[in-house]
């Protein structure tokens, strides 16, 4: 799972958002409780303009880790997307 998370981060660093998205999905499928995988997935979804999916991803992560700090950023559709920090 960590390998997929790291690959996702590497893809994001070179702005290969589709690769980042795919590896983040793989990361979450290997360990559905690994919160950083959700962050990577939501980041890729945001860059791929899948804003509603990103919001859903982060809300799912929040249900697993209710004490997680969230910050709001603009979503062109619903006006809010949450990013985990």
N, C-alpha and C positions, 0 to 999 in steps of 0.2 A: 504494500500500500504506500509506503513512504517513497518508493521509487516512482510510482505514478504521480504522487504529489510533487516531487522534485522535477519530474519531466514537465508537468503542467506549468510549474514556475519558470522553467527554462524556455518553454514555448512562449509564455507570456512576455518574457524579457526580449524576445526577438519579434514580438507582435504577431506570432502565429496563433491566433485566437482559436481556430478550429482544432489545432493540435492540443492546445491547452484545455479546451473544452472536453475533448475525448479522453485525455488522461485524467482529468478531474473526475469524470464519470467512472472511469476504471478504479480510481482511488476509493470513491465512495462505495462502489460495488464490493470491493474487498473488505472494507471496514466502514459500515454505515454510521458509526459513532465518531469517526475522525473528523472533527469540526473544521480543521484547516482545509480538508478536501471540499467542503461546502463553500468556503470562502473562495478557493481557486475556481470552482465551478461558477459561482455567481459573478466573479470578476470576468471570466471568459464570456458568460452569457451577456453581461452588460456591454462588453466590447463588440459582441456579435449582434447587438441591438435587440436582444431577447429580454427586454426589461421585465416583463411580467414573470417570465421563468426565473430570472435572477431574484426577484422579490420572493417568489414561492420557495426557492432554494434556501434563502436566508431565513425565512420564517420557519422552515423545517429544522434548520440548525438551531434556531432559538428555542424550539420546543425541547430539544435534547439538552441544551445548555442554557437554562433560563437566566442565569446570572451574567451572561455574556454582555459586554458593553457594545452598544450599537451606535452608529453615527448615520445621520440621514444625508442622502445626496439626491439630487433632482432626477426624477424619472419623467420623461416627456409625456407618458400616458397617464400615470396615476399621481404624478408629482412627488412621489417618494420611493426610493429604493434604500434598503438598509445594508450596510456593510459591516461585517464583524471585525472587531479589533481586539 
